[in-house]
Amino acid sequence: MPGVSRELVLDPAVDTWLADHCPTWTVPVVPMMSTVDLLAGAAADLTGQEVVWLSGVRLSRWLPVAGPIRLRVSAKQLGGCVAAALEVWRHASDPRLSRFDLVAEATVSVGRADMLAPPPPPPLTDAVEVPDPYGTGCLFHGPALAHVTRLWVGGNGASAVLDAGRGQVPRGTLHQGLLDALTHPIAHGRLSSRWVGADHIGFPHRIPVMRCHRPLPETGEMRCEVRFAGYDGTGLPTFDIELRQDDGTVLIDLRLVTAPLPLGPFAALPPHQVRQFLRDREHVDGTGYSRTEDGRTVLTAEELTTMDWPPGTVAAVYGLPPSARPVEHLARVTVMDHVARKAKVHPSRIETTDDLQQAWTADRADERHRVVVHRHDDRVVVTEG
């Protein structure tokens, strides 16, 4: 059987639901479960059969969507299964170097077959219901993906009620919006911090296995159960997830491996203040990517680069050119933080001279702050001038 391949374009101006998936409240990113849905769709297109199993799903990179991106999804027969892959077009200044780069791949099984349902998960221990996780800023997902209506977090996992008809994401092959909601309890900081660490947050990285027992419905409430399943061979936190209807019918179950990403200076902030600083670009006292030491503002290239996830986040927060590499603006960011704290405004409102010796708030150009920039290899220190 010959393989199949098709190209598509995701454009946030057209696919407006993408704006509701910004992990750092800034740059839209294609959800992992949307890549899973595209891989499943390629296998279904190749075989004309229903997808029942995916294994070895792995993301090799972020897929930010600040503007239109060109994707290619392909599938080919591999023994009794299907090998599916998703690639993104990388444009280079030299056309000879432009090419498709791999984003994700998986092995897919098709053809409806009765599968044994997993046993019920262990009871959720020490469960506490949390307030609306979207409204409080504990979850970054906007209305298009907000399928969770109730959420309990416990000592060994979480439990959630999902409303299948609540979101506004195109269904795709498997119901990608509802699939994405299966990861929302893990993204909740209270759960993630237990096994990822209080200064990190866990994001979907790999799916060793996903079993699709029944097609996901378009409407109705169902129960999502998440339980911590230990660490994989590389030390990454792993979770078992299942979705059941009220009558106990299992719709889907999977194992998800998460990757910890640093929260940096935002680790100690309540979620609503993180959203206030990153999304709303409002002043939050003492907040910025730099730190204050004895009245000096200090920032290293490593600290700034580490926090630029997904790529483009630092540029979005500080109003830098979208294609800017954060390290190229290390001194400027440090100056912006320094003066923003003095003026009690968001750093994106700070303007500077080219030599970075003076800075001011955009609407108060006559009130200039003189600063001195000290560069030490990959470390910048800013003091008063």
C-alpha positions in Angstrom: 0.0 0.0 0.0 1.5 3.4 -1.0 1.9 6.0 1.6 -0.1 9.2 1.9 1.1 12.8 2.5 -0.8 16.1 2.7 0.1 19.6 3.6 -1.9 22.1 5.6 -1.4 25.6 7.0 -2.3 26.6 10.5 -2.8 30.4 10.7 -3.8 32.0 14.1 -5.7 34.7 12.1 -7.9 31.9 10.6 -7.6 29.1 13.3 -8.5 31.6 16.0 -8.8 28.8 18.7 -5.0 28.6 18.7 -4.9 31.9 20.6 -6.5 30.0 23.6 -3.4 27.7 23.8 -0.6 30.0 25.1 1.5 28.1 27.7 3.2 31.3 28.9 0.1 33.5 28.2 2.0 35.0 25.2 2.9 32.8 22.2 0.2 30.4 20.7 1.5 26.8 20.5 -0.1 23.8 18.8 -1.3 21.5 21.5 0.4 18.1 21.7 -3.0 16.4 21.4 -3.6 18.3 18.1 -0.4 16.7 16.8 -1.7 13.3 18.0 -4.9 14.0 16.1 -3.1 14.9 12.9 -1.0 11.7 13.2 -4.2 9.6 13.8 -5.9 11.4 10.8 -3.0 10.4 8.5 -3.3 6.8 9.5 -7.1 6.9 9.0 -6.6 8.5 5.6 -4.2 5.8 4.5 -6.2 2.8 5.6 -9.8 4.1 5.6 -10.2 2.5 9.0 -10.8 3.7 12.6 -7.8 4.4 14.8 -7.7 2.3 17.9 -4.1 2.5 19.2 -1.2 4.9 19.1 2.3 4.2 20.5 5.6 5.9 20.7 4.2 9.3 20.3 7.0 11.8 20.8 7.4 15.5 20.4 10.8 16.6 19.1 10.2 20.4 19.4 7.7 23.2 20.2 5.4 24.3 17.5 4.7 28.0 18.1 2.2 29.7 15.8 2.9 33.4 16.0 1.9 33.5 12.3 1.0 31.0 9.5 3.0 27.7 9.6 3.2 25.1 6.9 2.8 21.5 8.0 3.1 18.1 6.3 1.6 15.0 7.8 2.3 11.6 6.3 1.7 7.9 6.8 3.0 4.6 5.4 2.3 1.0 6.1 4.7 -0.6 8.6 4.0 -4.3 8.9 0.6 -4.6 10.5 0.7 -1.0 11.7 1.0 2.5 10.3 4.0 4.8 10.8 2.8 8.5 10.9 4.9 11.7 11.0 4.3 15.4 11.3 6.8 17.9 10.0 6.9 21.7 9.9 8.5 23.8 7.1 11.6 25.7 8.1 12.3 28.7 5.8 16.0 29.6 5.4 17.4 32.7 3.8 19.2 30.3 1.4 16.3 28.4 -0.4 18.6 25.4 -0.7 18.5 25.0 3.1 14.8 25.3 3.5 13.2 22.0 4.4 10.6 20.1 6.5 11.7 19.4 10.0 10.3 16.5 12.1 7.9 17.6 14.9 6.3 14.3 16.0 5.9 10.7 15.0 4.0 7.7 16.1 3.0 4.1 15.4 -0.7 3.7 14.8 -3.0 0.7 14.8 -6.4 0.7 13.0 -9.5 -1.4 12.7 -12.0 -1.6 15.5 -11.3 -4.5 17.9 -12.6 -5.2 21.4 -9.9 -4.2 23.9 -9.9 -5.1 27.6 -10.8 -2.0 29.6 -8.2 -1.0 32.2 -9.2 -1.6 35.8 -10.6 1.3 37.7 -7.8 3.6 39.0 -6.9 3.6 42.7 -9.1 6.0 44.8 -8.0 9.6 44.8 -6.4 10.3 48.2 -6.8 13.5 50.2 -8.9 15.0 47.4 -9.6 18.8 47.5 -11.8 20.5 45.0 -10.1 23.6 43.5 -11.9 26.7 42.2 -12.4 27.3 38.5 -8.8 26.6 37.3 -9.3 28.7 34.1 -10.7 31.7 35.9 -8.1 31.8 38.6 -5.2 31.5 36.1 -4.1 28.1 37.4 -4.6 26.9 33.8 -3.7 29.0 30.8 -6.2 27.5 28.4 -8.8 29.9 27.0 -12.5 29.2 26.3 -11.9 27.2 23.1 -10.2 24.5 25.2 -11.9 24.9 28.6 -13.6 21.5 28.8 -13.0 21.0 32.6 -16.0 22.0 34.7 -14.9 20.6 38.0 -11.5 19.5 39.3 -10.2 17.7 42.4 -6.5 17.4 43.2 -5.3 14.8 45.6 -2.1 13.1 46.9 -1.8 10.6 44.1 -3.4 12.4 41.1 -6.5 14.3 40.1 -10.1 13.8 39.0 -12.0 16.1 36.7 -15.4 16.4 35.1 -15.2 17.2 31.4 -17.9 18.6 29.2 -17.4 17.4 25.6 -19.4 20.1 24.0 -18.0 23.1 25.9 -15.0 23.9 23.6 -14.7 25.4 20.2 -11.8 23.5 18.6 -12.5 21.7 15.3 -13.0 18.0 16.1 -10.4 16.6 13.8 -10.2 12.8 13.8 -10.3 11.9 17.5 -11.8 15.1 19.1 -8.5 17.0 19.7 -10.0 19.6 22.1 -11.3 17.0 24.4 -8.1 15.0 24.2 -6.2 18.2 25.2 -8.4 18.6 28.3 -7.1 15.2 29.6 -3.8 16.9 30.3 -5.3 20.0 32.1 -5.3 18.4 35.6 -1.5 17.8 35.2 -0.9 21.3 34.1 -2.5 22.5 37.3 0.4 23.7 39.5 -0.9 22.0 42.6 -0.6 18.6 41.0 2.4 19.2 38.9 4.6 20.5 41.8 4.2 17.2 43.7 6.4 15.3 41.3 8.0 18.0 39.1 9.0 20.4 41.8 7.6 23.7 43.0 9.8 25.7 40.7 8.9 23.7 37.6 5.7 22.8 35.7 5.1 19.6 33.8 4.2 19.7 30.1 3.3 16.8 27.8 6.3 15.2 26.2 5.7 11.6 25.2 2.9 9.1 25.0 4.1 5.5 25.2 0.6 4.2 24.5 -2.9 5.5 23.9 -5.9 3.2 23.4 -9.1 4.5 21.8 -11.9 2.2 23.1 -14.8 4.2 21.8 -15.2 7.3 19.6 -15.3 10.4 21.8 -18.8 12.0 21.9 -19.6 15.5 20.8 -21.7 16.3 23.9 -22.2 15.2 27.4 -20.2 15.1 30.7 -17.6 12.4 31.5 -15.0 11.7 34.1 -11.2 12.1 33.6 -9.0 10.3 36.1 -5.3 11.1 36.4 -2.9 9.1 38.6 0.8 9.4 39.1 2.6 6.3 37.7 6.2 6.9 38.7 9.1 8.1 36.6 10.2 6.8 33.3 13.7 5.5 32.5 15.0 9.0 32.1 13.5 10.3 35.4 10.5 12.1 33.9 7.2 12.1 35.7 4.6 9.7 34.2 0.8 9.7 34.5 -1.9 7.2 33.7 -5.0 8.9 32.3 -8.4 7.6 31.4 -11.7 9.0 30.3 -15.0 7.2 31.3 -18.6 7.9 30.7 -21.1 8.0 33.7 -21.9 4.3 33.2 -18.3 3.3 33.6 -17.6 2.8 29.8 -14.0 3.5 29.1 -13.6 5.8 26.1 -9.8 6.3 26.1 -6.8 5.5 28.3 -3.2 6.5 27.9 0.2 6.9 29.7 1.7 10.4 29.4 5.3 11.3 30.1 5.8 15.0 31.1 8.9 17.2 30.8 9.6 19.7 33.6 10.0 23.3 32.5 11.4 26.0 34.8 9.1 28.7 36.3 12.1 30.8 37.1 11.1 34.1 38.7 7.4 33.3 38.5 7.6 30.2 40.8 6.7 32.2 43.9 3.9 34.2 42.3 0.2 33.3 42.6 -1.2 32.3 39.2 -3.3 35.4 38.7 -0.2 37.6 39.0 1.7 35.5 36.5 -1.1 36.0 34.1 -1.3 39.7 34.9 2.4 40.2 34.1 2.8 37.9 31.1 -0.6 38.2 29.3 -1.9 41.6 30.4 1.5 43.3 30.6 0.7 44.9 33.9 3.1 45.8 36.6 3.6 43.3 39.4 5.8 44.5 42.1 9.3 43.2 41.9 8.6 40.9 38.9 10.7 40.5 35.8 13.2 38.0 34.3 16.1 39.6 36.2 16.7 39.7 40.0 17.6 42.4 42.4 20.8 42.1 44.5 21.7 45.0 46.8 20.0 47.5 44.7 21.5 46.2 41.5 19.6 44.4 38.7 21.2 41.2 37.6 20.5 38.8 34.7 22.6 36.1 33.0 22.3 34.8 29.4 21.5 31.3 30.7 18.7 32.6 32.9 17.1 34.5 30.1 17.5 31.8 27.5 16.2 29.1 29.8 13.0 31.0 30.3 12.3 31.6 26.6 9.9 28.7 26.3 8.2 28.4 24.0 10.5 30.3 21.7 9.3 33.9 21.3 8.1 34.3 24.9 10.7 36.8 26.0 10.3 38.9 22.9 6.5 39.0 23.4 6.8 40.0 27.0 9.3 42.8 26.5 8.1 44.0 23.1 11.2 43.0 21.2 11.3 42.0 17.5 9.4 38.7 17.2 12.5 37.0 15.6 14.9 38.3 18.3 17.1 35.9 20.2 16.8 36.8 23.9 20.6 36.7 24.5 21.1 39.4 21.9 19.0 41.7 24.1 20.3 40.7 27.5 21.5 44.1 28.5 18.3 45.8 27.2 16.0 43.5 29.1 18.0 44.0 32.3 17.8 47.8 31.9 14.0 47.6 31.1 13.5 45.5 34.3 15.6 47.9 36.4 13.7 51.0 35.3 10.3 49.4 35.3 10.7 48.5 39.0 11.7 52.1 39.8 8.7 53.5 37.8 6.3 50.7 38.8 5.3 49.9 35.3 5.5 46.8 33.1 8.9 46.5 31.4 7.4 46.5 27.9 6.5 50.2 28.5 10.2 51.1 29.0 12.1 52.8 26.2 15.9 53.3 26.1 18.6 55.1 24.2 20.7 53.0 21.8 23.6 53.1 24.2 21.3 52.0 27.1 22.5 54.8 29.3 19.1 56.3 29.7 15.6 54.9 29.9 12.1 56.2 30.4 8.4 55.2 30.5 6.8 55.5 27.1 4.3 58.1 28.3 6.7 60.1 30.4 9.7 60.7 28.1 10.7 63.8 30.1 11.4 61.7 33.2 14.6 60.0 32.3 16.5 57.5 34.4 20.3 57.3 34.0 21.8 53.9 34.4 25.1 52.2 34.1 25.4 48.8 32.4 28.2 46.5 33.6 28.8 43.5 31.3 30.7 40.5 32.7 30.9 37.7 30.0 27.4 36.4 29.9 26.1 38.4 32.9 24.8 41.9 33.0 24.5 44.1 36.1 22.6 47.4 36.0 23.0 50.2 38.6 21.9 53.8 38.9 23.8 56.3 36.9 
